[in-house]
Amino acid sequence: MTETTRADSSPPPPTKRPVRQLLAASVGNAVEWYDWYAYTFLATYIAAQVFPKGADNSLVPLLSTFAVFAVGFFMRPVGGLVMGAIADRHGRRNALTVTILLMGGSSLLVGLTPTYAAAGVLAPVVLVVARLLQGLSVGGEFAASTTFLVESAGPGRRGLFSSFQYVSTTAGQLLASGIATLLVDTLSDGQMNGWGWRIPFVLGAVLSLVGFWIRQGAQETRSEEQRRGPRPGLLEAVRRHPRESLLICGITAGGTIAYYTWTSYLPTYAELNAGVDKSDALLAGTISLAFFGLVQPVGGLLSDRFGRRPLLLFFGLGFAVLCVPLLGLLNGSFVVLLLVQCAGMVLLTGFTSISAAVNAEVFPPRVRAAGIGFPYSLTVALFGGTAPYVGTLLKDMGHAGLFPWYVAALCLGSSVVYLRLPETSRVELRR
């Protein structure tokens, strides 16, 4: 890794009001990911209203919905590169302000998308545009908030601060899942298909304004030296640090497929492959997400104490060995689904709780946000964003059993990268 100790002996000044820094990053991140995951949890309703029904295959609208989900992911590398460059050139806080306003506008656009019956092909076009804007925002959000969080941490606390990346992400998911569950349980199918599915997206637009207000009081973490220095070019991180960019891809591949499988796609997977009731699947997802959020700081603290690499190997090798058996246990039971989800969440914490710290420790401060944002978002687009589509497509082709092996193989590949990583938990982070 290129991250080394500072050239001078004085450490970077700590940020003031660290709790305020955590809140500023976390509230915006939660709002961003609430909007992003509301789409996943309500995919079946969106499919029925926005896309035409297939002539002989009931999975065609759902496949189309997940294809649009994947399209949004492919804007994430652009967002990671552009917003990361803004964060490196103009400050982390400015980039975070732009991303949350973009997300609010795109969420409102999803909520106002016309139905296929009313607008024809214009309906999926509007949805695609909204998802492209969301992808741009989320890619930039991760780049800027990862850098902001880790640079706000005091000595020996980068792992702990890093864990709040997924604490806030999980809070957003949990809110989206909880609202989706509440709507499904209280509204009729006709009401859900008519207008109920739109409510979470309109609410997301309102919540984005709250996040915008809170972020106005955050302290900029980019150092004075970086502000005075020449501004980095748009592609400087990739051009001057190709090894580090590839390293981010290798670190991320297994983590992103496992993350999106367990936190987003598993309820749908359980419905399609194990006959779990839709309401039960959403409830199990909500409970397991709450558990997942609670264990993130534990993982961060453990990494500050024992190092990053042991936790990464715990995740990677654990998923490589246990993914297939765990998904094979699903049998239509709510209890079994909940246990499978929670077991996977424990393993997944080895990656999610420290990914922000690991990524930030790879790149120097001059190009840290863009350096993280582009390769990370590209890898997520290739493997995480396509997970629901690949799983549903394999089911449609009659090969649903191959999907767990696909997840396990990617986790095994990332484990090879983890084995070769130098330990950076005690190396001082430059700012």
MIKE-205465 format. One record per residue: residue in three letters; x, y, z of N, C-alpha, C in turn. Coordinates in steps of 0.05 Angstrom, whole numbers, plus 5000, padded with zeros to 4 digits. Atoms other than C-alpha are relative to their C-alpha. Example, Ala and Ser with C-alpha at 12.3 -4.5 7.8 and 13.67 -1.06 7.14 Angstrom:
MIKE-205465
ALA501849765000524649105156501850245000
SER498449764999527349795143498550225014
end
This chain:
MIKE-205465
MET501749765000500050005000501750255000
THR498449765001502250714988499850165025
GLU500349844976499850975055502349965019
THR497750024982505851125099499750205022
THR500049804978507451525161500550274989
ARG499749725009507552275156503050074998
ALA497249925004513952605131500950165025
ASP499249854976513953065192499149855024
SER500550154975513552835264497450075013
SER502449914986507253215283497649874987
PRO502450135011500652845276498050214990
PRO502049825009494853155239498250095023
PRO501849914978490353575284497449855000
PRO502650154999484253195308497750194994
THR502449845006477453425285498650075026
LYS501649924977473253815335497349864998
ARG502750114998466653525358499849744983
PRO500150255016467752805333497249884998
VAL502750105000460652615352498450144978
ARG501449855021458053165306500949914973
GLN499050105025462552905251498749744992
LEU501350265004459752205259497050044992
LEU502849955006452652475258499650124972
ALA500349875027453752905196500449794978
ALA499650215020456552315157497849795001
SER501950224997451651815185497250074991
VAL502749935007445152185176499650024970
GLY500249985029446552345104500249734986
ASN499650265011449051655089497449835004
ALA502550154995442751355121497850084981
VAL502049915018438251785079500549904971
GLU499350095026442051615016499249704996
TRP500450295003441550865028497149925006
TYR502950054997434350895052498750024973
ASP501249975026432451154983500949774981
TRP498950215018436950644948498649735005
TYR501150264994434150044984497049985000
ALA502950005003426850244984499249884973
TYR500550115027427150064910500149705001
THR499750294999429649364925497749875015
PHE502150134984424549214979497250014987
LEU502649975013418749454935500249924971
ALA499650075028421349154870497649874987
THR502250155012415448694859497650194993
TYR502249815006410449274863500850194977
ILE499149835022414649724818499849844973
ALA500150175024415149144768497249994988
ALA502850045009407549064765498950264988
GLN501249755009406249804753501550144977
VAL498349845018412050074711500749844975
PHE499250165023413549494664497749834989
PRO502150175011409049104616500349715009
LYS499950284992407248394636501049834977
GLY499150195020410847834600497849824990
ALA502250165011406547424554499949725012
ASP500050284991408646744581501949965024
ASN498150044979413346874639499550225021
SER500749804979411247214704502450145012
LEU497649884989418447364722501250234982
VAL498949805018419547834662499950285012
PRO500049744988417248474698502050035023
LEU498149984978421348304760502950014990
LEU497449995013427448164716500650284990
SER499649735011426448844683500650195023
THR499649824976426049184752502849975011
PHE497350054990432448854775502150094980
ALA498249905020435749034709500450305003
VAL499849714995434149774723501650045026
PHE498549994976436949654793503049994993
ALA497350035008443449424760501050244984
VAL499349775015443450014712500850235018
GLY499249804981443550484771502749965011
PHE497350064989449750134797502250094980
PHE497949935020453450274732500450304998
MET499449714998452851024745501750055025
ARG498549964976456250924812503050054995
PRO497249935005463350904783500350294990
VAL499949725009461951564748499750195024
GLY500349844976459351854814502449995018
GLY497650024983465351574852502350164989
LEU497849865012470151884802499550315001
VAL500649715002466652564793499750125028
MET500449894973464352674865502549965017
GLY497550034986470852384891502050224993
ALA498249785008474652894850499150265012
ILE501049764986470153444878500950005029
ALA499150024972471753194948503050065003
ASP497149954998479253204934500750284992
ARG499449735009479053874899498750225016
HIS501549794987473854264937499149945029
GLY500650064972472953905003497949775002
ARG501850234996469353295031497150095005
ARG502749914992463553685060498450114976
ASN501349905024461954034994498949774983
ALA500850235016461653364958497649865013
LEU502250134985457153065012497450164997
THR502449845004452353655004498749954973
VAL501150045027451653544929498749724998
THR501050275003450552794936497249975013
ILE502550054987444852834985497750164986
LEU502049865015441153364944499349854975
LEU500550175024441852924882498249765007
MET501650234992439052334920497150075006
GLY502749914994433052724945498450054975
GLY501449955025431252954875499349744985
SER500550255014431952264845497949825014
SER502050154985427851944901497250104994
LEU502649895006422252424888499149924972
LEU500750085027422552254814499049724998
VAL501050274999421751514829497150005011
GLY502749994989415651674872497950114982
LEU501949885019412552064815500049864973
THR499950145026414051564760497249914992
PRO502750095008407751434719499949704995
THR500350295006405050734708500249954970
TYR499950085028405850354644497350034986
ALA502749985011398350344635499350294993
ALA500649725005398151104638501850134980
ALA498149865016404451304601501549834980
GLY498650185019406850694562503049995006
VAL497250044997414250654549501450235015
LEU498949784985415351334582500549935029
ALA499850084972414351004650502749885007
PRO497450114994420550554649502350204994
VAL497949805006424551134617500450185023
VAL499849824976422951594676501449855023
LEU498850164979424851034724503049974996
VAL497250035006431450914689501550265006
VAL498749744994433151664692500450045030
ALA499849964971431651684766502149825012
ARG498050194990435951064779502850094992
LEU497349905009441751364739500950235019
LEU499449794982441451984783500749905028
GLN499450124974441151564846502749865000
GLY497450135002447151154822502350205001
LEU498049794999451151794810500450105028
SER499949904972449452034880501349805019
VAL499050204981450851384917503049954996
GLY497250045005457551284882501750235012
GLY498649774988459751984903499850005030
GLU500450014971456851894973502149825014
PHE498150194987461151284988502850125000
ALA497349905002467551614963500450235020
ALA499749774982466452265002499749925029
SER500550054972463551975066502049805012
THR497950184990468751415071502450175008
THR497749834994474251935068499550185024
PHE500749824978470652415114500049865027
LEU500250154975469251885167502849935011
VAL497450104991476251595170501950235007
GLU498449774993479652275169499150145025
SER501049874975475252495227500849845025
ALA499450184978477751915271502550095015
GLY497649954984482652015328501949764998
PRO498050225001488851575338498849745011
GLY501050264991487150835344497049964998
ARG502950015001479850955326499049994971
ARG500950015028479650895250498149774995
GLY501850235004476450205253497250065012
LEU502549944988471050445301498450204983
PHE501449805017469451065259499149874974
SER500650135025469650635197497449845002
SER502350174997464250185225497450154997
PHE502549855002459250755225499250054971
GLN500849995028459350745149497749814996
TYR502150195004455150115152498050005023
VAL502149954980451650295217497950194987
SER501949815012448550885179498749884975
THR501250145023447650475115497849815009
THR501950194990444049945156497550155011
ALA502349854990439750475190498250094977
GLY501749935023437450705121498549764989
GLN501350255008436049985100497849935019
LEU502050084980432449855165497550174998
LEU502349825003428050465156498449924975
ALA501450085025426450255084498649745004
SER501250264996425149535104497650025019
GLY502149974981420949745164497550134988
ILE502349865013416650225124498749824979
ALA501250195020415749705068498449795014
THR501550204984413649185120497450115010
LEU502449884989408749665152497950054978
LEU501949955022405649855085498849744990
VAL501050265009405049125063498049885019
ASP501850114980401748935129497450155004
THR502449834994396849515132498350074976
LEU501449935024394949645060499249754984
SER500850225018391249195012501849994976
ASP498450025024394648934950499250214979
GLY500849795018390449414909501150275007
GLN498949744991392650014951503050014996
MET497150015004399949794949500750044971
ASN499449985028399849714874499150274989
GLY501049745010395950364865501750245008
TRP498649774991399550864908501949955024
GLY498550054976402550544970503049984996
TRP497150035005409250374938501450264996
ARG498749745005410451114923500750155026
ILE499749854975410151344996503050015009
PRO497249994990417351135016501850194984
PHE498349835017420351514957499550305004
VAL500649724993416752164972501150075027
LEU498849954973418852095045503050034998
GLY497149975003426051995022500850274991
ALA499349735009425952664987499950205023
VAL500249834976423652995052502449965019
LEU497750074982429052635093502650114990
SER497549905011434452865045500550295008
LEU499749724991433053585066501050025028
VAL499050014972434253395139503049945000
GLY497150065002440953085120501650244990
PHE498749765011442753705080500550205022
TRP499849804978441454155141502149925020
ILE498050094980445553725189502850024989
ARG497350005011451453685142501250284998
GLN499049735002451954445139501850075024
GLY498449944977455054435209502449825004
ALA497750184998460353915195502750154995
GLN497349885003467854075198501449864976
GLU498550115022471953985135502549855010
THR497750164991477253435143502450024981
ARG497749975018481653605083502050195013
SER498049854986488153875111500650274986
GLU499249745011490654585101502049974978
GLU498050055021496454305062498749924974
GLN501350095024491753965013498450234987
ARG501549775011487654605005501850194986
ARG498149815013493855014988501349884976
GLY498650135021496754494941498550004974
PRO501350015027495254404866497849795001
ARG502350185001488654074851500649764983
PRO499550245015488953354828498249984975
GLY501650055024486553154758497949805004
LEU502350184997480152764747500949715001
LEU499250285002483752114730502749955013
GLU497350034989490152224770500349765018
ALA499850234982488551684822500449744984
VAL499850245016487651144769502750004985
ARG497649985017493451384726502649965017
ARG497550014984498651454782500049785021
HIS500150224980496250894828498449764989
PRO501550225011494050314784499949755018
ARG499950234982496249784834498050035023
GLU501949954978492250104890497149984991
SER502750025011486150154845499249714997
LEU500750285003486449414829499749865027
LEU500250114973487449264903497250055011
ILE502749944991480949614919498049814988
CYS501850185014477449184867500149725013
GLY499850264988480148544897498949995028
ILE501049994973478448754968496950005000
THR502849955000471348934948498349784987
ALA501650195016469048374900498449815017
GLY501450194983467347854952498150135019
GLY501649864980464748355002497450114988
THR502449885011459848684955498049794991
ILE501950215008456748044927498749885025
ALA501150114975455847774998498150205013
TYR501649794987453148445024497350034986
TYR502649955014447848544970498349755000
THR501650254998445847814972498649985027
TRP501250044973444747805047498250225009
THR501549784989442048495060497850104981
SER502049905019437948624996498449784986
TYR501350205017436548014954498949765015
LEU500850254986435547475007497049975004
PRO502950044998428247625020498749914974
THR501150095025426647564946501049724993
TYR498950275005431246954940498449795016
ALA501550194984427446624997497149974990
GLU502750025012420746784964500049824976
LEU499950145025422846504897500849715003
ASN498750264999426745894920499149835023
ALA500750164976423945684988497150045007
GLY502949964995416645924985499450155026
VAL500549834977417346415043498050214993
ASP502049795004411446885050501350274998
LYS498849745005412947585026500250175026
SER500049854975411047905092502149895020
ASP498150124982415247405132502950064990
ALA497349955011421247515085500950295007
LEU499349724993420948275096500550035030
LEU499649984971420248185172502649895008
ALA497450124993426147715176502350194991
GLY498049815009430148215135500350245018
THR499949774982428348785182501449935026
ILE498850084974430248405245503049954997
SER497250065004436848155216501650254994
LEU498649755005438648855192500550155026
ALA499649874974437649135263502449865014
PHE497850154988442348585289502650084987
PHE497649945015447348745234501150285008
GLY499149744992447549485252501350015028
LEU499050004973448749335325502849885003
VAL497450144997454848885313502250154985
GLN497949865015458549375266502150135018
PRO497949884983462049775321501849795014
VAL498450214988464349125353502249924981
GLY498050075020467848935288502150224997
GLY498249785002470949625283502050015024
LEU498350004976473649595355502049774999
LEU498250245002476448895343502250054981
SER497949955020480149135282502150205011
ASP498149814988483249715321501849865020
ARG498650154979485449215374501849784987
PHE498650235010487648615332500850024970
GLY499149965027488448885261497749954980
ARG502150025021484448915196500049724987
ARG499850255015486948275162498549765013
PRO501450224988484247775213497050014995
LEU502949975004477148055206499349954971
LEU500650055028477548055130500149714993
LEU499850295005479747325129497749855013
PHE502350124986474247145179497550024981
PHE502249975019469247435129500449834975
GLY499650135026472247175064500049705000
LEU499950294998473846465084497449895011
GLY502550094988467546415126497849984979
PHE502150015021463046585066500749804979
ALA499250205021467046155018499249725009
VAL500750274990465745545063497149975006
LEU502750034989458845695091497750114983
CYS502249885016454946075037498149794989
VAL501750205012452445455001498449855021
PRO501650144980450445065064497950185013
LEU502049834988446945675094497650044982
LEU502249965018442745825033498549744994
GLY501350265004441345075026498149935023
LEU501850064977437945085095497350124997
LEU502649875003432245535071497949804992
ASN502150205005425845125073497250125003
GLY502649884998420145625077499350095028
SER500549924972420645725153501150285005
PHE499149734992421046435180502449985019
VAL497850024980425546215238502649924986
VAL497650095014430445855192501150234983
LEU499149775015430746465146501450205018
LEU498949804982432046925205502849915010
LEU497550104990437646475232502150014978
VAL498249995023440846415163501050294995
GLN499249725005440747165154501850115022
CYS498449904978443647315223502849875000
ALA497450135002449246795214501750134979
GLY498649875021451147115149500850295007
MET499449734991450947805181502550015017
VAL497650014982456147595233502549984982
LEU497750035018460847365178500550254984
LEU499849765016459447975136501350245014
THR498949794984461448435193503050024998
GLY497150005004468648225183500950184977
PHE499449835023468448615118498850285004
THR501349745000463349165127500950195021
SER499349824978465649435194502650154996
ILE497449885004472549605168500650084971
SER499449955028471949695093500850294995
ALA499349725004472050455098502950055009
ALA497249964991478550445139502049874982
VAL498150145018481849925094500350154974
ASN499849855025480150325032501550265003
ALA498649744996482450985061502949975005
GLU497250054994488950675083501649924975
VAL498650085025490650475011501150254986
PHE499349775017490951174979501150235017
PRO499149754987494751814997497850215000
PRO502249814996490452415018499450174975
ARG500449835023491352804953497849904981
VAL501950125018487052314913498349795015
ARG501350214984483851914969497149954992
ALA502950045005476452034954499649884972
ALA500350115028476951934878501349734997
GLY498650255001481951374888498349775011
ILE501850204989476950994931497549974983
GLY502750005012470651194894499849854974
PHE500350125027472050964823500349705000
PRO499750295001474850254832498049865018
TYR502050134982470250104891497349994986
SER502749995012463950334854499949824975
LEU500050175024466049974790499749705008
THR500250284990466949314829497249955011
VAL502750034989460249414865498049974977
ALA501850025023456849534798500249734986
LEU499650255014459848904767498949765016
PHE500650234984458448434825497750045020
GLY502249954981453848754877497450084987
GLY502449915013448949114832498749794983
THR501250215017447948504788499149765016
ALA500750244984446848014846497149934998
PRO502850085002439248054846499249904972
TYR500650085027438948004771501149724993
VAL498850265005443747414767498549785015
GLY501550204984440047044823497349944988
THR502750035012433247164791500249864972
LEU499650125027435846984721500649705002
LEU499450284996438846324746497649845008
LYS502550134993432246164778498249964976
ASP501750015024428646314713501049794981
MET498850205017433545854676499949725011
GLY500150264987432445294725502549915013
HIS497450064987439345344757500450165025
ALA499949844976437845694823502249925018
GLY497950114982442845244859502850104994
LEU497349905007448745564823500650275013
PHE499549744990447846244854501650005026
PRO498350014976450546064924503049944993
TRP497350075008456745764890501450254987
TYR498949755012457746414851500950195022
VAL499349824978457746814916502549895015
ALA497750124986462546324950502650034984
ALA497649985016467446344892501250285001
LEU499049724999467947104893501250065028
CYS498949964973469047094969502749865003
LEU497550144999474546584961502250164985
GLY498049835015477947024908500950245016
SER499249774984477847624954501749915024
SER498450094978480647205010503049974993
VAL497250025009486947094969501350285001
VAL499049724997487647864966500550075029
TYR499749934971486547925041502649875012
LEU497650134990492147425054502650164994
ARG497749865008497047875018500150295009
LEU500249724990494848535050502050055023
PRO498549924976499848875096498150115022
GLU501649904978497049055164500450305003
THR499949704999495449805168498750135023
SER501649894979491549885231501650195018
ARG498349834983497450195268501750194985
VAL498649805017500150605210498550265001
GLU501349744998498751345218498850094973
LEU501349915024493851615167500750294994
ARG499449735008496152225129497450154993
ARG502349835007491252805119501050254986
end
